[in-house]
């Protein structure tokens, strides 16, 4: 089974696999929330759209704030 886009291409923009997962997950949430607010249906899944953005060079780790503290605050807020 061949993956598209290739992991090597994605790693050229975000060199760490774990950071890649984090960046894609955050962007997918942003895409999903924006579509929900506007009431627009998505033709593809948000994760697919986020991965495409990375593969096209539109998204990299520099554009995302990836601090652990922010993740903890987000998780605590969701639990309330």
C-alpha positions in Angstrom: 0.0 0.0 0.0 1.4 3.4 -1.0 0.7 6.5 1.0 0.1 9.8 -0.6 1.7 12.1 0.1 4.9 10.3 0.9 6.2 10.6 4.4 9.5 11.8 3.0 7.8 14.7 1.4 5.9 15.6 4.6 9.1 15.3 6.6 10.8 17.8 4.4 8.4 20.4 5.9 8.1 19.0 9.4 11.1 16.8 10.2 9.8 15.1 13.3 7.0 12.5 12.9 5.5 13.3 16.3 5.5 17.0 15.6 3.9 16.3 12.2 1.0 14.4 14.0 0.6 17.3 16.4 0.6 20.0 13.7 -1.9 18.0 11.5 -4.2 17.4 14.4 -4.3 21.0 15.4 -4.9 22.2 11.9 -7.6 19.6 11.3 -9.4 20.9 14.4 -9.1 24.5 13.1 -10.5 23.4 9.7 -13.4 21.5 11.4 -14.3 24.3 13.7 -14.2 26.9 10.9 -16.4 24.7 8.7 -18.9 24.2 11.5 -19.1 27.9 12.3 -19.8 28.8 8.7 -22.2 25.9 8.2 -20.3 24.6 5.2 -19.9 20.8 4.7 -16.4 19.5 3.9 -15.9 17.3 0.9 -12.8 15.7 2.5 -12.0 14.9 6.1 -10.2 17.7 8.0 -7.1 15.5 8.6 -6.9 14.9 4.8 -7.1 18.6 4.2 -4.4 19.4 6.8 -2.0 16.8 5.4 -2.5 18.3 1.9 -1.6 21.7 3.3 1.7 20.3 4.7 2.4 18.5 1.5 1.9 21.7 -0.5 4.2 23.6 1.8 1.4 25.8 3.1 1.8 24.6 6.7 4.8 23.8 8.8 5.6 23.7 12.5 6.7 27.4 12.6 3.1 28.5 12.1 1.8 26.5 15.0 2.3 27.1 18.7 3.2 23.7 20.0 3.7 24.3 23.7 2.9 21.5 26.2 1.4 24.0 28.6 -1.2 25.1 26.1 -2.2 21.5 25.5 -2.7 20.9 29.2 -4.9 24.0 29.5 -7.0 22.9 26.5 -7.5 19.5 28.1 -8.4 20.9 31.4 -10.9 23.3 29.8 -12.5 20.5 27.9 -13.0 18.5 31.1 -15.0 21.4 32.7 
